[in-house]
């Protein structure tokens, strides 16, 4: 009778140990799935998927630079400057 009790106790402890291991694995898998979903959503919304992407803007395109120079010249000559005045 005592041997059966210890056998059942050992089986109970084994089941508890396995259940704990499975629970830990499920938590780890859940964390990785949540991280993957977060990165996928971040990629979709911001275009940046990496976790530690610096917030440095990309360099401006040539069109943006030209447009910026045009605005700079236009501001020097006044808001109502004519195109002929801009390119003199």
Biopython code that builds the backbone (N, CA, C, O; Angstrom):
import numpy as np
from Bio.PDB.StructureBuilder import StructureBuilder

atoms = [
    (1, "UNK", "N", (0.815, -1.195, 0.000)),
    (1, "UNK", "CA", (0.000, 0.000, 0.000)),
    (1, "UNK", "C", (0.859, 1.259, 0.000)),
    (1, "UNK", "O", (0.563, 2.250, -0.668)),
    (2, "UNK", "N", (1.937, 1.176, 0.780)),
    (2, "UNK", "CA", (2.825, 2.329, 0.858)),
    (2, "UNK", "C", (3.536, 2.562, -0.465)),
    (2, "UNK", "O", (3.750, 3.708, -0.861)),
    (3, "UNK", "N", (3.906, 1.485, -1.153)),
    (3, "UNK", "CA", (4.587, 1.603, -2.445)),
    (3, "UNK", "C", (3.669, 2.239, -3.480)),
    (3, "UNK", "O", (4.114, 3.052, -4.290)),
    (4, "UNK", "N", (2.412, 1.879, -3.457)),
    (4, "UNK", "CA", (1.455, 2.467, -4.404)),
    (4, "UNK", "C", (1.300, 3.968, -4.131)),
    (4, "UNK", "O", (1.197, 4.770, -5.059)),
    (5, "UNK", "N", (1.286, 4.329, -2.849)),
    (5, "UNK", "CA", (1.171, 5.742, -2.486)),
    (5, "UNK", "C", (2.354, 6.540, -3.035)),
    (5, "UNK", "O", (2.173, 7.610, -3.615)),
    (6, "UNK", "N", (3.575, 6.008, -2.846)),
    (6, "UNK", "CA", (4.758, 6.719, -3.338)),
    (6, "UNK", "C", (4.805, 6.733, -4.862)),
    (6, "UNK", "O", (5.263, 7.704, -5.465)),
    (7, "UNK", "N", (4.333, 5.659, -5.481)),
    (7, "UNK", "CA", (4.269, 5.633, -6.939)),
    (7, "UNK", "C", (3.316, 6.710, -7.455)),
    (7, "UNK", "O", (3.633, 7.430, -8.402)),
    (8, "UNK", "N", (2.155, 6.809, -6.828)),
    (8, "UNK", "CA", (1.195, 7.843, -7.232)),
    (8, "UNK", "C", (1.735, 9.246, -6.949)),
    (8, "UNK", "O", (1.510, 10.174, -7.727)),
    (9, "UNK", "N", (2.448, 9.395, -5.829)),
    (9, "UNK", "CA", (3.042, 10.687, -5.498)),
    (9, "UNK", "C", (4.103, 11.074, -6.527)),
    (9, "UNK", "O", (4.178, 12.228, -6.950)),
    (10, "UNK", "N", (4.918, 10.102, -6.924)),
    (10, "UNK", "CA", (5.938, 10.370, -7.945)),
    (10, "UNK", "C", (5.294, 10.724, -9.286)),
    (10, "UNK", "O", (5.760, 11.622, -9.987)),
    (11, "UNK", "N", (4.228, 10.017, -9.634)),
    (11, "UNK", "CA", (3.534, 10.335, -10.887)),
    (11, "UNK", "C", (2.914, 11.728, -10.836)),
    (11, "UNK", "O", (2.913, 12.454, -11.831)),
    (12, "UNK", "N", (2.390, 12.092, -9.674)),
    (12, "UNK", "CA", (1.818, 13.425, -9.510)),
    (12, "UNK", "C", (2.895, 14.503, -9.650)),
    (12, "UNK", "O", (2.683, 15.519, -10.313)),
    (13, "UNK", "N", (4.042, 14.277, -9.027)),
    (13, "UNK", "CA", (5.147, 15.236, -9.137)),
    (13, "UNK", "C", (5.671, 15.318, -10.572)),
    (13, "UNK", "O", (6.005, 16.400, -11.055)),
    (14, "UNK", "N", (5.739, 14.171, -11.245)),
    (14, "UNK", "CA", (6.173, 14.164, -12.644)),
    (14, "UNK", "C", (5.193, 14.947, -13.513)),
    (14, "UNK", "O", (5.601, 15.729, -14.372)),
    (15, "UNK", "N", (3.911, 14.732, -13.285)),
    (15, "UNK", "CA", (2.897, 15.458, -14.056)),
    (15, "UNK", "C", (2.973, 16.956, -13.780)),
    (15, "UNK", "O", (2.837, 17.765, -14.698)),
    (16, "UNK", "N", (3.189, 17.326, -12.522)),
    (16, "UNK", "CA", (3.305, 18.747, -12.181)),
    (16, "UNK", "C", (4.540, 19.366, -12.831)),
    (16, "UNK", "O", (4.492, 20.496, -13.318)),
    (17, "UNK", "N", (5.645, 18.623, -12.835)),
    (17, "UNK", "CA", (6.872, 19.120, -13.454)),
    (17, "UNK", "C", (6.684, 19.309, -14.956)),
    (17, "UNK", "O", (7.076, 20.335, -15.513)),
    (18, "UNK", "N", (6.082, 18.312, -15.606)),
    (18, "UNK", "CA", (5.847, 18.424, -17.047)),
    (18, "UNK", "C", (4.879, 19.561, -17.366)),
    (18, "UNK", "O", (5.062, 20.290, -18.341)),
    (19, "UNK", "N", (3.854, 19.703, -16.538)),
    (19, "UNK", "CA", (2.897, 20.789, -16.762)),
    (19, "UNK", "C", (3.573, 22.149, -16.610)),
    (19, "UNK", "O", (3.276, 23.081, -17.357)),
    (20, "UNK", "N", (4.476, 22.260, -15.646)),
    (20, "UNK", "CA", (5.207, 23.516, -15.462)),
    (20, "UNK", "C", (6.093, 23.807, -16.672)),
    (20, "UNK", "O", (6.155, 24.942, -17.145)),
    (21, "UNK", "N", (6.773, 22.779, -17.167)),
    (21, "UNK", "CA", (7.610, 22.961, -18.357)),
    (21, "UNK", "C", (6.799, 23.373, -19.566)),
    (21, "UNK", "O", (7.202, 24.257, -20.322)),
    (22, "UNK", "N", (5.655, 22.732, -19.750)),
    (22, "UNK", "CA", (4.787, 23.091, -20.875)),
    (22, "UNK", "C", (4.285, 24.519, -20.720)),
    (22, "UNK", "O", (4.215, 25.261, -21.699)),
    (23, "UNK", "N", (3.939, 24.905, -19.510)),
    (23, "UNK", "CA", (3.469, 26.269, -19.261)),
    (23, "UNK", "C", (4.563, 27.290, -19.574)),
    (23, "UNK", "O", (4.293, 28.324, -20.186)),
    (24, "UNK", "N", (5.788, 27.002, -19.155)),
    (24, "UNK", "CA", (6.907, 27.909, -19.451)),
    (24, "UNK", "C", (7.121, 28.013, -20.959)),
    (24, "UNK", "O", (7.349, 29.105, -21.479)),
    (25, "UNK", "N", (7.051, 26.883, -21.662)),
    (25, "UNK", "CA", (7.204, 26.914, -23.120)),
    (25, "UNK", "C", (6.085, 27.709, -23.782)),
    (25, "UNK", "O", (6.335, 28.468, -24.719)),
    (26, "UNK", "N", (4.864, 27.544, -23.306)),
    (26, "UNK", "CA", (3.749, 28.306, -23.870)),
    (26, "UNK", "C", (3.923, 29.803, -23.642)),
    (26, "UNK", "O", (3.620, 30.608, -24.523)),
    (27, "UNK", "N", (4.408, 30.172, -22.471)),
    (27, "UNK", "CA", (4.652, 31.589, -22.198)),
    (27, "UNK", "C", (5.738, 32.131, -23.125)),
    (27, "UNK", "O", (5.602, 33.226, -23.669)),
    (28, "UNK", "N", (6.824, 31.359, -23.305)),
    (28, "UNK", "CA", (7.909, 31.804, -24.187)),
    (28, "UNK", "C", (7.419, 31.947, -25.623)),
    (28, "UNK", "O", (7.731, 32.933, -26.290)),
    (29, "UNK", "N", (6.659, 30.972, -26.098)),
    (29, "UNK", "CA", (6.119, 31.047, -27.461)),
    (29, "UNK", "C", (5.176, 32.242, -27.585)),
    (29, "UNK", "O", (5.184, 32.935, -28.602)),
    (30, "UNK", "N", (4.371, 32.482, -26.564)),
    (30, "UNK", "CA", (3.468, 33.631, -26.582)),
    (30, "UNK", "C", (4.218, 34.945, -26.654)),
    (30, "UNK", "O", (3.807, 35.864, -27.362)),
    (31, "UNK", "N", (5.326, 35.036, -25.918)),
    (31, "UNK", "CA", (6.132, 36.264, -25.959)),
    (31, "UNK", "C", (6.707, 36.471, -27.356)),
    (31, "UNK", "O", (6.677, 37.588, -27.871)),
    (32, "UNK", "N", (7.229, 35.414, -27.979)),
    (32, "UNK", "CA", (7.796, 35.551, -29.316)),
    (32, "UNK", "C", (6.725, 35.885, -30.349)),
    (32, "UNK", "O", (6.971, 36.671, -31.264)),
    (33, "UNK", "N", (5.551, 35.303, -30.212)),
    (33, "UNK", "CA", (4.460, 35.634, -31.138)),
    (33, "UNK", "C", (4.051, 37.093, -30.962)),
    (33, "UNK", "O", (3.834, 37.801, -31.946)),
    (34, "UNK", "N", (3.947, 37.542, -29.722)),
    (34, "UNK", "CA", (3.586, 38.944, -29.474)),
    (34, "UNK", "C", (4.648, 39.885, -30.030)),
    (34, "UNK", "O", (4.316, 40.919, -30.610)),
    (35, "UNK", "N", (5.919, 39.537, -29.859)),
    (35, "UNK", "CA", (6.994, 40.366, -30.402)),
    (35, "UNK", "C", (6.943, 40.398, -31.924)),
    (35, "UNK", "O", (7.125, 41.452, -32.533)),
    (36, "UNK", "N", (6.697, 39.251, -32.536)),
    (36, "UNK", "CA", (6.582, 39.206, -33.992)),
    (36, "UNK", "C", (5.417, 40.028, -34.506)),
    (36, "UNK", "O", (5.547, 40.735, -35.506)),
    (37, "UNK", "N", (4.279, 39.941, -33.830)),
    (37, "UNK", "CA", (3.124, 40.749, -34.236)),
    (37, "UNK", "C", (3.400, 42.235, -34.056)),
    (37, "UNK", "O", (3.003, 43.050, -34.889)),
    (38, "UNK", "N", (4.080, 42.590, -32.969)),
    (38, "UNK", "CA", (4.425, 43.995, -32.734)),
    (38, "UNK", "C", (5.340, 44.516, -33.839)),
    (38, "UNK", "O", (5.127, 45.606, -34.371)),
    (39, "UNK", "N", (6.364, 43.725, -34.182)),
    (39, "UNK", "CA", (7.295, 44.172, -35.220)),
    (39, "UNK", "C", (6.617, 44.243, -36.582)),
    (39, "UNK", "O", (6.900, 45.147, -37.367)),
    (40, "UNK", "N", (5.728, 43.304, -36.867)),
    (40, "UNK", "CA", (5.012, 43.336, -38.143)),
    (40, "UNK", "C", (4.108, 44.559, -38.223)),
    (40, "UNK", "O", (4.040, 45.217, -39.261)),
    (41, "UNK", "N", (3.421, 44.862, -37.141)),
    (41, "UNK", "CA", (2.550, 46.041, -37.130)),
    (41, "UNK", "C", (3.370, 47.318, -37.215)),
    (41, "UNK", "O", (2.980, 48.268, -37.894)),
    (42, "UNK", "N", (4.512, 47.343, -36.525)),
    (42, "UNK", "CA", (5.369, 48.529, -36.590)),
    (42, "UNK", "C", (5.912, 48.722, -38.002)),
    (42, "UNK", "O", (5.988, 49.848, -38.494)),
    (43, "UNK", "N", (6.290, 47.621, -38.652)),
    (43, "UNK", "CA", (6.769, 47.709, -40.032)),
    (43, "UNK", "C", (5.670, 48.245, -40.931)),
    (43, "UNK", "O", (5.922, 49.071, -41.809)),
    (44, "UNK", "N", (4.469, 47.780, -40.712)),
    (44, "UNK", "CA", (3.336, 48.197, -41.549)),
    (44, "UNK", "C", (3.015, 49.681, -41.359)),
    (44, "UNK", "O", (2.695, 50.377, -42.323)),
    (45, "UNK", "N", (3.101, 50.161, -40.121)),
    (45, "UNK", "CA", (2.702, 51.539, -39.835)),
    (45, "UNK", "C", (3.816, 52.554, -40.054)),
    (45, "UNK", "O", (3.553, 53.660, -40.525)),
    (46, "UNK", "N", (5.061, 52.197, -39.720)),
    (46, "UNK", "CA", (6.143, 53.182, -39.775)),
    (46, "UNK", "C", (7.199, 52.870, -40.819)),
    (46, "UNK", "O", (8.005, 53.740, -41.151)),
    (47, "UNK", "N", (7.218, 51.665, -41.341)),
    (47, "UNK", "CA", (8.262, 51.303, -42.292)),
    (47, "UNK", "C", (9.556, 50.876, -41.624)),
    (47, "UNK", "O", (10.525, 50.564, -42.316)),
    (48, "UNK", "N", (9.601, 50.854, -40.293)),
    (48, "UNK", "CA", (10.802, 50.436, -39.580)),
    (48, "UNK", "C", (10.459, 49.221, -38.732)),
    (48, "UNK", "O", (9.599, 49.294, -37.854)),
    (49, "UNK", "N", (11.129, 48.108, -38.993)),
    (49, "UNK", "CA", (10.793, 46.886, -38.268)),
    (49, "UNK", "C", (11.753, 46.605, -37.126)),
    (49, "UNK", "O", (11.384, 45.933, -36.163)),
    (50, "UNK", "N", (12.980, 47.108, -37.214)),
    (50, "UNK", "CA", (13.966, 46.781, -36.194)),
    (50, "UNK", "C", (13.573, 47.382, -34.851)),
    (50, "UNK", "O", (12.964, 48.450, -34.791)),
    (51, "UNK", "N", (13.926, 46.693, -33.787)),
    (51, "UNK", "CA", (13.580, 47.178, -32.449)),
    (51, "UNK", "C", (14.349, 48.437, -32.087)),
    (51, "UNK", "O", (13.795, 49.348, -31.471)),
    (52, "UNK", "N", (15.626, 48.497, -32.465)),
    (52, "UNK", "CA", (16.476, 49.598, -32.032)),
    (52, "UNK", "C", (16.869, 50.483, -33.208)),
    (52, "UNK", "O", (18.026, 50.886, -33.324)),
    (53, "UNK", "N", (15.924, 50.783, -34.067)),
    (53, "UNK", "CA", (16.195, 51.665, -35.194)),
    (53, "UNK", "C", (16.303, 53.095, -34.685)),
    (53, "UNK", "O", (15.381, 53.581, -34.031)),
    (54, "UNK", "N", (17.410, 53.780, -34.968)),
    (54, "UNK", "CA", (17.500, 55.172, -34.514)),
    (54, "UNK", "C", (16.508, 56.053, -35.263)),
    (54, "UNK", "O", (16.170, 55.783, -36.416)),
    (55, "UNK", "N", (16.058, 57.080, -34.616)),
    (55, "UNK", "CA", (15.089, 57.988, -35.224)),
    (55, "UNK", "C", (15.786, 59.081, -36.026)),
    (55, "UNK", "O", (15.473, 60.263, -35.879)),
    (56, "UNK", "N", (16.718, 58.688, -36.864)),
    (56, "UNK", "CA", (17.426, 59.639, -37.719)),
    (56, "UNK", "C", (16.707, 59.656, -39.060)),
    (56, "UNK", "O", (16.572, 58.608, -39.692)),
    (57, "UNK", "N", (16.248, 60.803, -39.504)),
    (57, "UNK", "CA", (15.541, 60.834, -40.786)),
    (57, "UNK", "C", (16.494, 60.553, -41.938)),
    (57, "UNK", "O", (17.692, 60.823, -41.850)),
    (58, "UNK", "N", (15.958, 60.018, -42.999)),
    (58, "UNK", "CA", (16.777, 59.754, -44.168)),
    (58, "UNK", "C", (17.157, 61.081, -44.811)),
    (58, "UNK", "O", (16.437, 62.069, -44.663)),
    (59, "UNK", "N", (18.276, 61.116, -45.521)),
    (59, "UNK", "CA", (18.671, 62.374, -46.159)),
    (59, "UNK", "C", (17.628, 62.802, -47.189)),
    (59, "UNK", "O", (16.976, 61.952, -47.795)),
    (60, "UNK", "N", (17.468, 64.089, -47.391)),
    (60, "UNK", "CA", (16.446, 64.551, -48.329)),
    (60, "UNK", "C", (16.787, 64.192, -49.767)),
    (60, "UNK", "O", (17.958, 64.071, -50.126)),
    (61, "UNK", "N", (15.777, 64.028, -50.566)),
    (61, "UNK", "CA", (16.004, 63.746, -51.977)),
    (61, "UNK", "C", (16.440, 65.029, -52.676)),
    (61, "UNK", "O", (16.331, 66.122, -52.121)),
    (62, "UNK", "N", (16.929, 64.879, -53.891)),
    (62, "UNK", "CA", (17.393, 66.043, -54.648)),
    (62, "UNK", "C", (16.243, 67.015, -54.902)),
    (62, "UNK", "O", (16.442, 68.230, -54.871)),
    (63, "UNK", "N", (15.038, 66.487, -55.153)),
    (63, "UNK", "CA", (13.884, 67.353, -55.398)),
    (63, "UNK", "C", (13.568, 68.181, -54.156)),
    (63, "UNK", "O", (13.216, 69.356, -54.259)),
    (64, "UNK", "N", (13.696, 67.569, -52.993)),
    (64, "UNK", "CA", (13.435, 68.307, -51.755)),
    (64, "UNK", "C", (14.467, 69.406, -51.559)),
    (64, "UNK", "O", (14.133, 70.507, -51.122)),
    (65, "UNK", "N", (15.722, 69.107, -51.883)),
    (65, "UNK", "CA", (16.776, 70.114, -51.733)),
    (65, "UNK", "C", (16.512, 71.281, -52.681)),
    (65, "UNK", "O", (16.608, 72.441, -52.282)),
    (66, "UNK", "N", (16.180, 70.976, -53.928)),
    (66, "UNK", "CA", (15.905, 72.040, -54.897)),
    (66, "UNK", "C", (14.702, 72.854, -54.444)),
    (66, "UNK", "O", (14.710, 74.081, -54.533)),
    (67, "UNK", "N", (13.673, 72.174, -53.961)),
    (67, "UNK", "CA", (12.487, 72.885, -53.501)),
    (67, "UNK", "C", (12.833, 73.761, -52.295)),
    (67, "UNK", "O", (12.325, 74.875, -52.170)),
    (68, "UNK", "N", (13.688, 73.264, -51.417)),
    (68, "UNK", "CA", (14.107, 74.057, -50.268)),
    (68, "UNK", "C", (14.885, 75.286, -50.684)),
    (68, "UNK", "O", (14.693, 76.363, -50.118)),
    (69, "UNK", "N", (15.776, 75.141, -51.681)),
    (69, "UNK", "CA", (16.518, 76.297, -52.178)),
    (69, "UNK", "C", (15.572, 77.294, -52.829)),
    (69, "UNK", "O", (15.732, 78.504, -52.671)),
    (70, "UNK", "N", (14.601, 76.793, -53.548)),
    (70, "UNK", "CA", (13.628, 77.685, -54.181)),
    (70, "UNK", "C", (12.863, 78.467, -53.123)),
    (70, "UNK", "O", (12.658, 79.672, -53.275)),
    (71, "UNK", "N", (12.448, 77.815, -52.079)),
    (71, "UNK", "CA", (11.724, 78.511, -51.014)),
    (71, "UNK", "C", (12.625, 79.537, -50.336)),
    (71, "UNK", "O", (12.180, 80.624, -49.968)),
    (72, "UNK", "N", (13.894, 79.178, -50.178)),
    (72, "UNK", "CA", (14.821, 80.106, -49.552)),
    (72, "UNK", "C", (14.967, 81.367, -50.399)),
    (72, "UNK", "O", (14.915, 82.476, -49.869)),
    (73, "UNK", "N", (15.148, 81.209, -51.698)),
    (73, "UNK", "CA", (15.283, 82.353, -52.600)),
    (73, "UNK", "C", (13.983, 83.147, -52.614)),
    (73, "UNK", "O", (13.997, 84.377, -52.585)),
    (74, "UNK", "N", (12.871, 82.439, -52.658)),
    (74, "UNK", "CA", (11.573, 83.113, -52.702)),
    (74, "UNK", "C", (11.362, 83.945, -51.440)),
    (74, "UNK", "O", (10.814, 85.045, -51.509)),
    (75, "UNK", "N", (11.786, 83.437, -50.302)),
    (75, "UNK", "CA", (11.629, 84.189, -49.064)),
    (75, "UNK", "C", (12.524, 85.422, -49.043)),
    (75, "UNK", "O", (12.149, 86.447, -48.475)),
    (76, "UNK", "N", (13.698, 85.335, -49.652)),
    (76, "UNK", "CA", (14.585, 86.499, -49.702)),
    (76, "UNK", "C", (13.947, 87.599, -50.552)),
    (76, "UNK", "O", (13.971, 88.768, -50.168)),
    (77, "UNK", "N", (13.381, 87.233, -51.699)),
    (77, "UNK", "CA", (12.807, 88.213, -52.614)),
    (77, "UNK", "C", (11.392, 88.609, -52.244)),
    (77, "UNK", "O", (10.816, 89.479, -52.897)),
    (78, "UNK", "N", (10.820, 88.013, -51.235)),
    (78, "UNK", "CA", (9.466, 88.350, -50.831)),
    (78, "UNK", "C", (8.490, 87.301, -51.300)),
    (78, "UNK", "O", (8.794, 86.532, -52.212)),
    (79, "UNK", "N", (7.322, 87.259, -50.691)),
    (79, "UNK", "CA", (6.350, 86.217, -51.023)),
    (79, "UNK", "C", (5.739, 86.370, -52.409)),
    (79, "UNK", "O", (5.222, 85.393, -52.949)),
    (80, "UNK", "N", (5.777, 87.552, -53.001)),
    (80, "UNK", "CA", (5.164, 87.770, -54.312)),
    (80, "UNK", "C", (6.208, 87.916, -55.415)),
    (80, "UNK", "O", (5.958, 88.592, -56.412)),
    (81, "UNK", "N", (7.359, 87.299, -55.252)),
    (81, "UNK", "CA", (8.422, 87.414, -56.248)),
    (81, "UNK", "C", (8.014, 86.712, -57.532)),
    (81, "UNK", "O", (7.353, 85.674, -57.508)),
    (82, "UNK", "N", (8.420, 87.298, -58.657)),
    (82, "UNK", "CA", (8.134, 86.682, -59.950)),
    (82, "UNK", "C", (9.214, 85.659, -60.263)),
    (82, "UNK", "O", (10.321, 85.715, -59.728)),
    (83, "UNK", "N", (8.868, 84.719, -61.143)),
    (83, "UNK", "CA", (9.842, 83.687, -61.507)),
    (83, "UNK", "C", (11.066, 84.301, -62.159)),
    (83, "UNK", "O", (12.179, 83.820, -61.949)),
    (84, "UNK", "N", (10.886, 85.351, -62.943)),
    (84, "UNK", "CA", (12.040, 85.973, -63.600)),
    (84, "UNK", "C", (12.998, 86.563, -62.562)),
    (84, "UNK", "O", (14.208, 86.602, -62.786)),
    (85, "UNK", "N", (12.467, 87.015, -61.444)),
    (85, "UNK", "CA", (13.328, 87.558, -60.393)),
    (85, "UNK", "C", (14.079, 86.449, -59.659)),
    (85, "UNK", "O", (15.180, 86.657, -59.148)),
    (86, "UNK", "N", (13.472, 85.283, -59.616)),
    (86, "UNK", "CA", (14.089, 84.191, -58.866)),
    (86, "UNK", "C", (15.349, 83.671, -59.537)),
    (86, "UNK", "O", (16.272, 83.233, -58.851)),
    (87, "UNK", "N", (15.410, 83.709, -60.843)),
    (87, "UNK", "CA", (16.519, 83.091, -61.553)),
    (87, "UNK", "C", (17.510, 84.121, -62.076)),
    (87, "UNK", "O", (18.335, 83.775, -62.922)),
    (88, "UNK", "N", (17.471, 85.350, -61.624)),
    (88, "UNK", "CA", (18.423, 86.366, -62.075)),
    (88, "UNK", "C", (19.733, 86.228, -61.343)),
    (88, "UNK", "O", (20.661, 86.998, -61.589)),
]
sb = StructureBuilder()
sb.init_structure("model")
sb.init_model(0)
sb.init_chain("A")
sb.init_seg("    ")
for serial, (resi, resn, name, xyz) in enumerate(atoms, 1):
    if name == "N":
        sb.init_residue(resn, " ", resi, " ")
    sb.init_atom(name, np.array(xyz, "f"), 0.0, 1.0, " ", f" {name:<3s}", serial, name[0])
structure = sb.get_structure()
